């Protein structure tokens, strides 16, 4: 009867709950030679009869009835039906990016009167607004990574009062900078992130709110690939004030994005 409970039977070809039940006689003799009651197999793994944990549970019960020592649950050499469960660890990493050429940032007037790459400006006029864009090339984030934070830092080219504006990303696989008012106005946008900034002091830096929700929409696109470009678009709101920031053409102080995201190892 002890042969029913030897380790080789536990580690070779047993994959179904019924096989274990057939291996157990109606009455068994424990290690002290006494008649033992039927083994209770329902706990603690009622709903997972074929799992590695269930195999280990059976093995422990059989060991009590006189079988060989039971190996650790995740020892693949001694218990082949219980493979090692990999440890999943999430690491938060970050990257920074800025425009690489003069055409990567600029502004336009919504009435079509002006388009330029010599400044980055948002301005609420009575009859039209200034909107701005900043393109960040070569974003080395794989598709579907979880974005923890995305902050864009601007440097004020002139002082200004508090400004209320709306931030978006261009909702495409890889952003291309506009070259005219028409192409700027035609850009598809992500979900909005409102931005109310305090007064800007010249040469001081100013950060957007966390843009992770808007950026996540781009990273989750089916066509997104690591190395693609993203583009921030900031639009004035009615009564929202204005700001002017340094662009790439200034040589320094132009916009920079810092992105923190999760990597599973």
C-alpha positions in Angstrom: 0.0 0.0 0.0 2.9 2.3 0.6 3.7 2.3 -3.1 0.7 4.5 -3.6 2.3 7.2 -1.7 5.8 7.2 -3.1 7.2 10.3 -4.6 7.7 9.0 -8.2 3.9 8.6 -8.5 3.5 12.2 -7.3 5.9 13.6 -9.9 5.3 11.6 -13.1 2.3 12.1 -15.3 -0.3 13.2 -12.7 -2.3 16.1 -14.1 -5.9 15.6 -13.1 -7.8 15.7 -9.8 -9.3 12.3 -10.5 -5.9 10.7 -10.8 -5.1 11.6 -7.2 -8.4 10.3 -6.0 -7.8 7.0 -7.7 -4.4 6.7 -6.1 -5.8 6.9 -2.6 -7.3 3.6 -1.1 -10.5 3.9 0.8 -8.7 3.3 4.1 -5.0 3.9 4.6 -2.4 3.1 7.2 -0.5 6.0 8.8 3.1 5.9 9.9 2.2 4.4 13.2 0.4 1.5 11.7 -3.0 2.8 12.7 -6.1 3.0 10.4 -6.4 6.5 9.1 -9.6 8.1 7.9 -10.1 9.2 4.3 -8.0 12.3 3.5 -9.9 15.6 3.1 -8.9 17.1 -0.2 -11.1 20.1 -0.5 -9.0 22.6 1.5 -7.3 24.9 1.0 -7.3 24.6 -2.8 -10.9 23.7 -3.6 -11.1 25.8 -6.8 -7.7 25.0 -8.3 -7.4 21.2 -8.3 -4.7 21.1 -11.0 -2.5 23.9 -9.6 1.0 23.5 -8.3 -0.3 24.4 -4.9 -2.8 21.5 -5.0 -0.1 19.0 -6.0 1.9 20.1 -3.1 -1.1 19.8 -0.8 -1.7 16.2 -2.0 2.0 15.4 -1.6 2.0 16.6 2.0 -1.0 14.5 2.9 0.6 11.4 1.3 3.8 12.1 3.1 1.9 11.9 6.4 0.8 8.4 5.4 4.3 7.2 5.0 5.5 8.5 1.7 8.9 10.1 0.9 9.7 13.6 2.0 7.9 16.3 0.1 10.0 18.7 -1.9 9.5 22.5 -1.7 6.6 23.8 -3.8 8.8 25.5 -6.4 11.7 23.0 -6.7 11.5 22.1 -10.4 14.0 19.3 -10.1 12.0 17.4 -7.4 8.4 18.4 -8.3 8.1 18.9 -12.1 4.4 19.7 -12.0 5.1 22.8 -9.9 7.2 25.0 -12.1 9.0 28.0 -10.6 6.6 31.0 -10.5 8.6 34.0 -11.9 8.8 37.1 -9.7 7.3 40.2 -11.3 8.8 43.5 -10.3 7.8 46.9 -11.4 10.5 49.5 -11.8 9.8 53.2 -12.3 12.2 54.8 -14.8 12.3 58.2 -16.5 13.5 60.0 -19.6 13.8 63.6 -20.6 13.4 65.1 -24.1 13.5 68.5 -25.8 13.0 69.9 -29.3 15.9 69.0 -31.7 15.4 71.6 -34.4 13.9 75.1 -34.8 10.8 73.7 -36.5 9.9 71.6 -33.4 8.3 74.4 -31.6 6.3 77.6 -32.4 2.9 79.3 -32.3 0.1 80.3 -34.5 -2.9 82.7 -34.5 -6.3 81.1 -34.7 -7.5 83.8 -37.2 -4.8 82.6 -39.6 -2.8 85.9 -39.5 0.5 84.5 -38.3 2.4 81.3 -37.9 5.9 81.3 -36.5 8.7 79.2 -35.1 10.5 82.1 -33.4 8.7 82.0 -30.1 6.3 79.9 -28.0 3.3 81.9 -26.9 -0.2 81.5 -25.6 -2.4 84.6 -25.7 -6.1 85.3 -25.4 -7.2 88.1 -27.7 -10.8 89.3 -28.0 -11.0 88.2 -31.7 -8.5 85.4 -31.8 -6.0 83.5 -29.8 -2.3 82.4 -30.0 -1.8 78.7 -29.5 1.6 77.0 -29.2 3.2 73.6 -30.0 6.3 71.8 -28.8 7.4 68.5 -30.5 9.6 66.0 -28.6 11.3 63.5 -30.9 12.7 60.1 -30.1 10.6 59.1 -27.1 12.0 55.7 -26.1 9.0 54.2 -24.4 7.5 50.9 -25.5 3.8 50.7 -26.3 1.4 50.2 -23.4 3.9 51.2 -20.7 2.1 52.8 -17.8 2.9 56.5 -17.5 3.3 57.7 -14.0 3.9 61.4 -14.7 4.6 63.7 -17.7 5.7 67.3 -16.9 6.8 70.0 -19.4 9.0 72.8 -18.1 9.0 76.2 -19.9 11.3 79.1 -19.2 9.6 82.6 -19.3 10.9 84.9 -22.0 9.0 87.8 -20.5 6.9 88.4 -17.3 3.2 87.7 -17.5 0.2 87.5 -15.2 -1.5 84.2 -14.3 -2.6 82.2 -17.4 -5.4 79.7 -17.8 -4.9 77.4 -20.7 -5.6 73.8 -22.0 -2.9 71.2 -22.7 -3.2 68.4 -25.2 -1.0 65.9 -27.0 -1.3 65.4 -30.7 -3.2 62.1 -30.8 -1.3 60.3 -33.6 1.3 57.5 -33.7 4.2 59.8 -34.3 3.7 63.6 -34.3 4.8 65.9 -37.1 5.3 69.6 -36.4 2.8 71.9 -38.2 4.1 74.2 -40.9 1.1 76.5 -41.3 -2.0 77.7 -39.5 -4.0 75.2 -41.4 -1.9 72.2 -40.5 -1.8 73.4 -36.9 -5.5 73.7 -36.6 -6.1 70.3 -38.1 -4.1 68.4 -35.5 -6.1 65.6 -33.7 -6.0 66.1 -29.9 -6.0 63.9 -26.8 -8.1 64.4 -23.7 -7.5 67.9 -22.3 -5.5 68.7 -19.2 -6.4 72.2 -17.8 -3.5 74.4 -16.7 -3.7 77.4 -14.5 -0.3 78.9 -14.0 0.7 81.6 -11.5 2.3 84.8 -12.8 5.4 84.2 -14.8 8.7 85.9 -13.8 11.1 86.4 -16.6 13.8 83.7 -16.8 12.0 81.6 -14.2 10.8 78.0 -15.0 7.2 77.0 -15.0 5.9 73.5 -15.1 2.6 72.1 -16.6 0.4 70.0 -14.4 0.8 66.2 -14.7 -0.1 65.3 -18.4 0.0 61.5 -17.8 -3.6 60.9 -18.8 -3.2 62.7 -22.1 0.1 61.1 -22.9 -1.1 57.6 -22.0 -3.6 57.9 -24.9 -0.7 58.2 -27.3 1.4 55.5 -25.8 -1.6 53.1 -25.9 -2.2 53.7 -29.6 -1.9 50.5 -31.7 0.6 52.2 -34.0 2.8 53.6 -31.2 6.5 52.5 -31.3 9.4 53.3 -29.1 11.3 56.2 -30.7 8.3 57.9 -32.1 7.7 61.6 -31.5 5.0 63.3 -29.3 3.8 66.9 -29.5 2.3 69.1 -26.8 -0.2 71.7 -27.9 -1.3 74.5 -25.5 -4.4 76.5 -26.3 -5.6 79.7 -24.8 -9.0 79.9 -23.1 -11.4 82.8 -23.0 -10.2 85.3 -20.4 -7.2 83.1 -19.8 -4.4 85.6 -20.0 -1.1 84.9 -21.8 2.5 83.6 -21.5 5.6 83.7 -23.7 8.4 81.1 -23.3 11.8 80.5 -24.9 11.8 78.4 -28.1 14.5 76.2 -29.6 15.7 79.2 -31.6 16.7 81.0 -28.4 19.6 78.5 -27.9 18.7 77.6 -24.3 15.8 77.6 -21.9 13.5 75.9 -24.4 10.9 73.4 -23.3 11.8 70.1 -21.7 9.6 67.1 -20.9 10.3 64.6 -18.1 8.3 61.4 -18.3 8.2 58.7 -15.5 6.9 55.3 -16.5 6.7 51.7 -15.3 8.8 48.9 -16.6 8.0 45.3 -15.7 11.1 43.1 -15.1 
